[in-house]
Amino acid sequence: MKSYPSRAQWLKRLASRRRGGVAFAFSGGGPLGALQVGQMRALFEHGVMPDMVVGSSVGALNATFLALDPTTAGTDRLETIWRGLQDTDLFPGGRFKASWARMLVRGNRIFENSGIRKLVTTRIGNAVFDDAQLTLGILATDLATGKDRTFTSGEILPTLLASIAMPGIFPPVEIEGRKYIDGGVANNVPIAPAVDMGARTVYVLDATAQNNAQHGPLNRPIDYLVHAFGLARSQRFDIEVLLYASKVELILIPAAPLDFYVPFASMDFTARLIDLSYEHTRAFLSGELRSVTERVDESVEVIAPAK
C-alpha cells in the first residue's frame, strides 16, 4: 500500500530526479542502527548527499532526523542523541531481559512506546512530512495483511511509532483506521520503496549486513525464534538486490564486522559501533577496502565504492 505524497513532496521528488535521484535506504537493526550514524558521517565527508531517504524500523528514525536536517550539523546532533541514549529511554519501566515473562500475559505489548514518543517529540515536535528538506519515506507493516506501506505524507510521529513497533514489544499503531507494526517485519531493507520514490542511485545502509552472527547462544526456544525471524527477513533483501541491481545503481555500504555481541535492546555499545562504522565506511569509500557480501551474487556489481 502506498501513501500518496502531498504537492510539496511531489515537487521534492521532481527536483531530486533532476539532480540524479540519490537515495539513502536505512534498514532496521535495533541498537545496530548506531552503525548507520557512522556511515552517514563518512558519506557526508566523502561528498555523498542524498536527495531522498527511506527507512524501516530504527532506520526510519535515522532517516527522519536526516531528512529534517540534511547537514553535517544535523548528523552531529543525531550522533549526540545516539551516544546519549540509555536502555530506559526506550524501554521505560524495566529492563528488557526481566520482561520476557510478560509475553505470557494477555495484551499486545510488553512495553509502552512512551519512551520513543518522548525521544521523537522532544526533538521534532509535531513535524509533518512537508517539513522535511528531503523526500522522506517511512515503512510500516499492515498488521492485518502483512504488506508494507511507505508513508510519505501527514504527521511524522505516528508513522515513526508504527515503524518501530516491534511485534509484542511495543503496541501496534492505528493510522487511518488500520493497525501497523514494525516496518522490518515486511521489508527490513527498503530498496524497492526508494526506487518507487524515484531513486536512480541507492546507497544501502544495512545495519545487519555482515553481522548475521549477531545473536547470542541458541539455548532457548525464544533464541531460535528470534534467529529464525532474522533469517526470514534477509530473504527479501537478497531478492531485491538481484532484482534492482540491473535497474538502478545500488551501492551497498558494508557494515563494520563486529567481533563482539550486541544484545538486543542494549545501548551499551553505541559509541563503539559509531566509531567502528565511521572508520570502516571511510575506508570503503576511499577505496582502501572492498567488501564482498556472501549473501549477494558476486556477479552483480552492487558494492563498488562511490566515485
Phi, psi and chi 1 to 4 in degrees:
 res  aa     phi    psi   chi1   chi2   chi3   chi4
   1 MET       -  135.9 -177.1 -175.5  -63.9      -
   2 LYS  -107.2  150.2  -65.3 -177.5 -180.0  179.4
   3 SER  -103.5  121.6  175.8      -      -      -
   4 TYR   -72.6  128.6  -67.1   99.9      -      -
   5 PRO   -73.7  157.8   28.2  -35.2      -      -
   6 SER   -78.1  174.8   65.6      -      -      -
   7 ARG   -60.1  -40.5 -178.2  174.5 -178.0  -84.5
   8 ALA   -62.0  -39.7      -      -      -      -
   9 GLN   -68.0  -37.9  -74.3  -69.9  -32.7      -
  10 TRP   -62.1  -41.2  -85.8  118.7      -      -
  11 LEU   -63.9  -38.4  -67.9  174.5      -      -
  12 LYS   -64.9  -41.5  -70.4  176.2 -175.6  176.2
  13 ARG   -64.3  -41.5  -68.8 -172.3 -174.3 -173.3
  14 LEU   -61.9  -44.4  178.6   60.4      -      -
  15 ALA   -64.0  -38.5      -      -      -      -
  16 SER   -67.2  -36.0   69.0      -      -      -
  17 ARG   -64.5  -39.3  -71.1 -169.4  178.9   98.0
  18 ARG   -65.9  -31.7  -69.1  171.9  176.9  170.2
  19 ARG   -83.3  -11.1  -68.1 -167.6  -64.0  -92.6
  20 GLY   122.5   -8.4      -      -      -      -
  21 GLY    61.3   56.5      -      -      -      -
  22 VAL   -89.6  126.2  175.9      -      -      -
  23 ALA  -121.0  146.9      -      -      -      -
  24 PHE  -105.3  126.0  -76.3    4.5      -      -
  25 ALA  -109.9  115.9      -      -      -      -
  26 PHE  -101.3  125.5  -65.5   86.6      -      -
  27 SER   -83.1  171.7   77.2      -      -      -
  28 GLY   -79.8 -179.8      -      -      -      -
  29 GLY   156.1    8.7      -      -      -      -
  30 GLY    59.0 -132.8      -      -      -      -
  31 PRO   -64.0  -18.7   22.9  -34.6      -      -
  32 LEU   -69.7   -8.8  -66.7  176.8      -      -
  33 GLY   -59.0  -19.7      -      -      -      -
  34 ALA   -62.1  -28.0      -      -      -      -
  35 LEU   -59.9  -34.3  -68.1  168.7      -      -
  36 GLN   -67.2  -26.9  -64.3  169.7  -14.3      -
  37 VAL   -66.1  -45.4  178.7      -      -      -
  38 GLY   -64.6  -37.7      -      -      -      -
  39 GLN   -63.6  -43.3  -68.9  172.5  -30.7      -
  40 MET   -61.6  -44.0  -82.6 -172.1  -79.6      -
  41 ARG   -60.0  -43.9  175.6  146.3   55.6  100.3
  42 ALA   -66.6  -40.3      -      -      -      -
  43 LEU   -63.2  -44.0  -75.8  164.1      -      -
  44 PHE   -63.2  -42.7  -88.7   46.4      -      -
  45 GLU   -65.0  -29.1  -71.1 -177.0    1.5      -
  46 HIS   -82.0   -2.0 -161.8   70.6      -      -
  47 GLY    86.1   14.7      -      -      -      -
  48 VAL   -93.6  114.3 -180.0      -      -      -
  49 MET  -123.0  132.5  -54.6  -68.5  -71.2      -
  50 PRO   -84.5  155.5   33.8  -36.0      -      -
  51 ASP   -97.0  -22.7  -59.1  -54.4      -      -
  52 MET  -149.6  155.3   60.3 -169.9   74.6      -
  53 VAL  -138.2  145.9  -68.1      -      -      -
  54 VAL  -142.3  138.4   57.6      -      -      -
  55 GLY  -141.2  153.7      -      -      -      -
  56 SER  -124.7  135.6 -173.9      -      -      -
  57 SER    58.3 -128.0 -164.4      -      -      -
  58 VAL   -62.9  -26.8   70.5      -      -      -
  59 GLY   -64.3  -28.0      -      -      -      -
  60 ALA   -65.7  -35.7      -      -      -      -
  61 LEU   -64.5  -47.1 -172.8   66.4      -      -
  62 ASN   -64.4  -41.3  -72.8  -28.0      -      -
  63 ALA   -62.5  -40.7      -      -      -      -
  64 THR   -64.3  -48.6  -63.5      -      -      -
  65 PHE   -62.9  -36.4  -80.8   90.9      -      -
  66 LEU   -68.6  -41.5  179.0   58.8      -      -
  67 ALA   -64.7  -35.4      -      -      -      -
  68 LEU   -75.0  -26.8  -70.5  170.2      -      -
  69 ASP  -147.3   78.2 -170.9   -1.3      -      -
  70 PRO   -81.5   57.2   32.3  -35.5      -      -
  71 THR  -129.8  168.3   64.3      -      -      -
  72 THR   -61.0  -40.2  -60.2      -      -      -
  73 ALA   -62.5  -36.9      -      -      -      -
  74 GLY   -65.6  -42.2      -      -      -      -
  75 THR   -67.8  -32.6   58.4      -      -      -
  76 ASP   -63.7  -41.7  -71.6  -16.6      -      -
  77 ARG   -66.3  -39.1  -79.7 -169.9  -76.1  -88.0
  78 LEU   -63.2  -40.8  177.4   57.8      -      -
  79 GLU   -63.0  -40.4 -178.6  172.0  -24.0      -
  80 THR   -61.6  -40.9  -61.2      -      -      -
  81 ILE   -60.3  -49.1  -67.0  171.5      -      -
  82 TRP   -61.1  -45.7  -93.2   96.6      -      -
  83 ARG   -65.6  -22.0  -71.3 -178.2 -177.5  -88.0
  84 GLY   -94.7   -3.5      -      -      -      -
  85 LEU   -71.4  139.4  -77.3  177.5      -      -
  86 GLN  -117.7  159.2  -56.8  -65.0  -39.3      -
  87 ASP   -53.8  -41.8  -64.1    0.6      -      -
  88 THR   -70.1  -16.2   52.2      -      -      -
  89 ASP   -67.8  -30.9  -67.4  -31.2      -      -
  90 LEU  -100.5  -30.6  -55.6  179.2      -      -
  91 PHE  -123.8   71.8  -56.1   98.9      -      -
  92 PRO   -65.6  141.5   25.6  -34.7      -      -
  93 GLY    98.2   -0.4      -      -      -      -
  94 GLY   161.2  158.3      -      -      -      -
  95 ARG   -70.3  146.4  -63.9  -76.4  -63.1 -179.9
  96 PHE   -63.0  -45.9 -171.8   84.0      -      -
  97 LYS   -61.1  -35.3  -72.5 -176.2  178.1  179.7
  98 ALA   -77.1   -0.2      -      -      -      -
  99 SER  -107.9    1.0  -56.3      -      -      -
 100 TRP   -61.3  -29.6  -82.7  111.0      -      -
 101 ALA   -59.9  -24.4      -      -      -      -
 102 ARG   -68.9  -14.0  -59.5 -178.4 -158.4  172.4
 103 MET   -61.2  -24.1  -79.2  -71.8 -168.4      -
 104 LEU   -91.0   -2.8  -56.6  177.6      -      -
 105 VAL   -93.6  143.7  179.7      -      -      -
 106 ARG   -60.1  142.2  -72.1 -179.7   61.9   87.4
 107 GLY   142.2 -178.4      -      -      -      -
 108 ASN  -118.2    9.6   59.7   11.8      -      -
 109 ARG  -162.7  159.0   74.9  -83.6 -158.6  172.1
 110 ILE   -90.1  -41.8  -65.8  176.6      -      -
 111 PHE  -118.6  153.5  -67.6   97.7      -      -
 112 GLU   -77.6  159.4  -60.4  -62.9  -25.6      -
 113 ASN   -94.5   21.5   57.6   17.4      -      -
 114 SER   -63.5  -32.6   55.7      -      -      -
 115 GLY   -66.3  -47.1      -      -      -      -
 116 ILE   -67.2  -39.3  -63.6  176.3      -      -
 117 ARG   -58.4  -44.7  179.5 -175.5  -66.1  -87.9
 118 LYS   -65.2  -41.6  180.0  179.5  178.5 -179.3
 119 LEU   -58.3  -43.3  171.3   67.9      -      -
 120 VAL   -75.1  -50.5  174.0      -      -      -
 121 THR   -65.8  -31.6   55.2      -      -      -
 122 THR   -61.2  -30.4  -61.9      -      -      -
 123 ARG  -104.2  -29.4  -77.8  139.6 -177.9  108.8
 124 ILE  -122.4   -2.9   70.6  171.9      -      -
 125 GLY    59.9 -132.6      -      -      -      -
 126 ASN  -102.2   41.8  -63.4  -41.9      -      -
 127 ALA   -60.6  147.4      -      -      -      -
 128 VAL  -115.7  167.1  -63.3      -      -      -
 129 PHE   -59.0  -33.1  -79.5   82.2      -      -
 130 ASP   -66.7  -16.5  -75.8  -11.0      -      -
 131 ASP   -75.9  -18.6  -66.7  -32.5      -      -
 132 ALA   -69.6  140.6      -      -      -      -
 133 GLN   -81.6  -18.3  -62.5 -176.2   44.3      -
 134 LEU  -116.9  154.6  -55.6  176.1      -      -
 135 THR   -61.6  127.9  -60.1      -      -      -
 136 LEU  -120.7  133.6  170.2   63.3      -      -
 137 GLY  -125.7  133.0      -      -      -      -
 138 ILE  -123.6  124.5  -64.8  176.4      -      -
 139 LEU   -93.2  140.4  -97.8   72.6      -      -
 140 ALA  -142.0  162.2      -      -      -      -
 141 THR  -109.7  128.2  -58.6      -      -      -
 142 ASP   -67.1  120.1 -170.7  -54.5      -      -
 143 LEU   -64.4  -29.9 -177.8   59.3      -      -
 144 ALA   -82.1  -39.3      -      -      -      -
 145 THR  -103.8  -21.0   66.1      -      -      -
 146 GLY    79.9    3.9      -      -      -      -
 147 LYS   -88.0  147.6  -64.9 -178.5  178.5  179.5
 148 ASP   -84.8  149.3   59.3  -67.4      -      -
 149 ARG  -129.8  134.5  175.5  177.5  176.8  179.7
 150 THR  -101.2  112.8  -55.8      -      -      -
 151 PHE   -87.1  133.1  -69.0   89.7      -      -
 152 THR  -133.9    6.0   59.0      -      -      -
 153 SER  -149.8  163.9   61.4      -      -      -
 154 GLY    93.8 -159.5      -      -      -      -
 155 GLU   -77.9  141.9  -63.8 -179.4   11.4      -
 156 ILE   -79.5  -41.5  -69.2  177.5      -      -
 157 LEU   -53.4  -52.9  177.1   60.4      -      -
 158 PRO   -62.4  -35.2   18.1  -29.6      -      -
 159 THR   -69.8  -35.2   60.2      -      -      -
 160 LEU   -65.7  -45.6  -93.5 -176.5      -      -
 161 LEU   -61.1  -35.5  -67.3  177.1      -      -
 162 ALA   -69.6  -45.5      -      -      -      -
 163 SER   -62.2  -29.7 -173.8      -      -      -
 164 ILE   -98.7    3.8  -55.6  173.7      -      -
 165 ALA   -77.3   80.1      -      -      -      -
 166 MET   -58.3  130.2  -65.6  174.6  -76.0      -
 167 PRO   -56.3  126.9  -23.5   33.6      -      -
 168 GLY    81.8  -17.6      -      -      -      -
 169 ILE   -94.2  -51.7  -52.2  -58.3      -      -
 170 PHE  -116.4  156.0  -66.4  120.1      -      -
 171 PRO   -71.5  148.2   27.7  -36.8      -      -
 172 PRO   -59.8  157.0  -19.7   32.1      -      -
 173 VAL  -118.9  129.0  176.8      -      -      -
 174 GLU   -89.2  127.4 -174.8  170.0  -36.7      -
 175 ILE  -134.5  123.7  -57.2  175.3      -      -
 176 GLU    53.1   40.1  -62.3  171.9   -2.8      -
 177 GLY    82.1    2.7      -      -      -      -
 178 ARG  -122.9  150.0  -57.8 -167.6   66.5   83.9
 179 LYS   -97.6  137.4  -68.6 -176.8  178.1 -179.9
 180 TYR  -126.3  150.0  -67.7   90.2      -      -
 181 ILE  -130.0 -174.4   57.4  173.8      -      -
 182 ASP   -41.1  126.3 -163.1  -46.1      -      -
 183 GLY   -61.8  -27.4      -      -      -      -
 184 GLY   -68.1  -15.6      -      -      -      -
 185 VAL   -63.9  -44.0  171.9      -      -      -
 186 ALA   -94.5  -35.2      -      -      -      -
 187 ASN  -154.3   96.7 -167.8  -16.0      -      -
 188 ASN   -78.7  -26.3 -166.7   51.6      -      -
 189 VAL  -124.5   95.7 -171.0      -      -      -
 190 PRO   -78.5   69.9   31.3  -36.4      -      -
 191 ILE   -75.2  -50.1  -65.4  174.4      -      -
 192 ALA   -57.3  -45.1      -      -      -      -
 193 PRO   -60.3  -35.8  -27.3   37.2      -      -
 194 ALA   -63.9  -41.5      -      -      -      -
 195 VAL   -66.0  -42.0  176.4      -      -      -
 196 ASP   -61.7  -29.5  -70.8  -18.0      -      -
 197 MET   -80.9   -1.4  -71.5  164.9   59.6      -
 198 GLY   108.3    9.0      -      -      -      -
 199 ALA   -69.5  139.3      -      -      -      -
 200 ARG  -108.7  -24.5  -61.5  175.7 -175.9  175.1
 201 THR  -128.2  127.8  -61.0      -      -      -
 202 VAL  -123.1  116.7 -178.1      -      -      -
 203 TYR   -89.9  118.6  -74.0   82.1      -      -
 204 VAL   -98.0  114.8 -179.0      -      -      -
 205 LEU  -103.6   82.3  -74.6   71.1      -      -
 206 ASP   -94.6  106.3 -178.0    3.8      -      -
 207 ALA   -68.0  -17.1      -      -      -      -
 208 THR   -98.5   -6.2   60.5      -      -      -
 209 ALA   -61.3  135.0      -      -      -      -
 210 GLN    67.6    3.3  -66.3 -176.7  -50.7      -
 211 ASN  -120.2   34.7  -72.6  -48.7      -      -
 212 ASN   -65.1  -19.5  -70.9  -28.4      -      -
 213 ALA   -82.6    5.7      -      -      -      -
 214 GLN   -77.7   68.8  -83.9  -65.3  -57.9      -
 215 HIS  -147.2  154.5   60.1   77.3      -      -
 216 GLY   -77.4 -179.5      -      -      -      -
 217 PRO   -56.6  139.0  -22.3   33.5      -      -
 218 LEU   -86.4   82.0  -59.4  178.1      -      -
 219 ASN  -107.4  -27.6  -63.9  -34.5      -      -
 220 ARG  -119.6  159.0  -56.3  166.0  -59.7  168.9
 221 PRO   -54.2  -39.6  -29.2   37.4      -      -
 222 ILE   -64.9  -30.8 -170.1   63.5      -      -
 223 ASP   -62.9  -43.6  -61.6  -30.2      -      -
 224 TYR   -68.5  -36.2  -77.0   89.5      -      -
 225 LEU   -63.2  -48.7  176.3   62.7      -      -
 226 VAL   -64.8  -42.2  172.8      -      -      -
 227 HIS   -64.1  -43.3  179.4   56.8      -      -
 228 ALA   -64.1  -37.0      -      -      -      -
 229 PHE   -61.2  -41.7  177.4   61.0      -      -
 230 GLY   -63.9  -40.3      -      -      -      -
 231 LEU   -63.8  -41.1  -66.3  176.3      -      -
 232 ALA   -63.5  -41.4      -      -      -      -
 233 ARG   -63.1  -32.3  -69.6 -166.6  -50.1  178.3
 234 SER   -69.6  -20.3   69.9      -      -      -
 235 GLN   -65.5  -39.3  -61.7  -51.7  -55.7      -
 236 ARG   -65.9  -36.8  176.3  160.3  179.5  170.9
 237 PHE   -59.5  -47.0  169.9   74.1      -      -
 238 ASP   -58.1  -43.3  -64.5  -17.5      -      -
 239 ILE   -65.8  -44.6  -66.4  170.6      -      -
 240 GLU   -68.0  -35.5  -71.1 -162.2   -4.1      -
 241 VAL   -60.7  -49.1  165.7      -      -      -
 242 LEU   -66.5  -32.8  -64.9  175.6      -      -
 243 LEU   -72.3  -41.0  176.8   62.8      -      -
 244 TYR   -99.6   -8.7  -71.6  102.7      -      -
 245 ALA   -61.4  -28.2      -      -      -      -
 246 SER   -91.4   -4.7   61.1      -      -      -
 247 LYS  -107.2  -33.6  -60.1  178.7 -179.5 -180.0
 248 VAL  -137.0  168.6  -62.2      -      -      -
 249 GLU   -83.6  114.1 -177.4 -179.2   10.9      -
 250 LEU  -103.8  127.4  -75.7 -178.5      -      -
 251 ILE  -122.3  106.7  -58.3  173.3      -      -
 252 LEU   -86.5  110.9  -53.8 -173.3      -      -
 253 ILE   -77.9  113.4  -56.1  -61.0      -      -
 254 PRO   -68.6  133.6   26.6  -34.2      -      -
 255 ALA   -73.4  141.6      -      -      -      -
 256 ALA   -60.1  127.5      -      -      -      -
 257 PRO   -65.4  137.6   23.0  -32.3      -      -
 258 LEU  -111.9  136.8  -52.6  178.4      -      -
 259 ASP  -105.1   20.8   57.9    2.1      -      -
 260 PHE  -140.0  157.2   55.5   93.0      -      -
 261 TYR   -96.3  130.5  171.5   57.8      -      -
 262 VAL  -104.2  107.1 -179.6      -      -      -
 263 PRO   -61.6  144.6  -20.9   33.3      -      -
 264 PHE   -60.3  134.0  179.4   73.7      -      -
 265 ALA    74.4   13.0      -      -      -      -
 266 SER  -103.3  129.2  172.3      -      -      -
 267 MET  -100.8   13.8  -51.1  -53.2  -63.7      -
 268 ASP   -70.2  -19.8  -65.7  -19.9      -      -
 269 PHE  -107.3   10.3  -62.1   88.0      -      -
 270 THR   -55.9  -51.5  -62.9      -      -      -
 271 ALA   -59.7  -42.5      -      -      -      -
 272 ARG   -65.0  -40.6 -168.8  174.1  176.8 -174.3
 273 LEU   -63.5  -44.0  -69.3  171.6      -      -
 274 ILE   -62.7  -47.0  -67.7  173.6      -      -
 275 ASP   -66.2  -44.2  -65.8  -20.6      -      -
 276 LEU   -62.6  -42.7  -74.9  172.6      -      -
 277 SER   -65.6  -41.0 -179.4      -      -      -
 278 TYR   -59.9  -49.3  166.2   72.4      -      -
 279 GLU   -64.6  -40.7  -66.8  -63.5  -21.2      -
 280 HIS   -66.3  -43.9 -168.2   75.1      -      -
 281 THR   -69.1  -39.0  -54.7      -      -      -
 282 ARG   -60.3  -42.8 -173.6 -168.5   58.7   78.1
 283 ALA   -65.2  -39.3      -      -      -      -
 284 PHE   -63.8  -47.1  172.2   73.8      -      -
 285 LEU   -68.7  -29.3  -66.4  171.5      -      -
 286 SER   -85.1   -1.7   63.6      -      -      -
 287 GLY    85.6    9.1      -      -      -      -
 288 GLU   -75.5  -18.4  -64.1  175.5   22.3      -
 289 LEU  -147.1  154.8   63.3   85.4      -      -
 290 ARG  -130.6  116.1  178.8  178.9  177.0   82.3
 291 SER  -101.7  131.0  177.8      -      -      -
 292 VAL  -107.5  124.0  175.4      -      -      -
 293 THR   -89.8  120.0  -56.2      -      -      -
 294 GLU   -62.6  -26.8  -66.9 -179.4   -3.1      -
 295 ARG   -72.5  -14.1  -71.9  160.4   52.6 -162.4
 296 VAL  -106.1  137.1  179.2      -      -      -
 297 ASP   -57.5  121.2 -176.1  -16.1      -      -
 298 GLU   -69.8  -11.6  -67.8 -178.0   24.7      -
 299 SER   -76.9  -12.3   66.8      -      -      -
 300 VAL   -94.8  120.4  178.6      -      -      -
 301 GLU   -84.4   93.4  -69.9  -66.1  -33.7      -
 302 VAL  -130.2    4.6  -64.9      -      -      -
 303 ILE  -128.5   21.0   54.0  176.9      -      -
 304 ALA   -72.7  145.3      -      -      -      -
 305 PRO   -60.3  152.2  -21.1   32.7      -      -
 306 ALA   -63.3  143.6      -      -      -      -
 307 LYS   -74.5      -  -62.2  -64.6 -171.3  -65.7
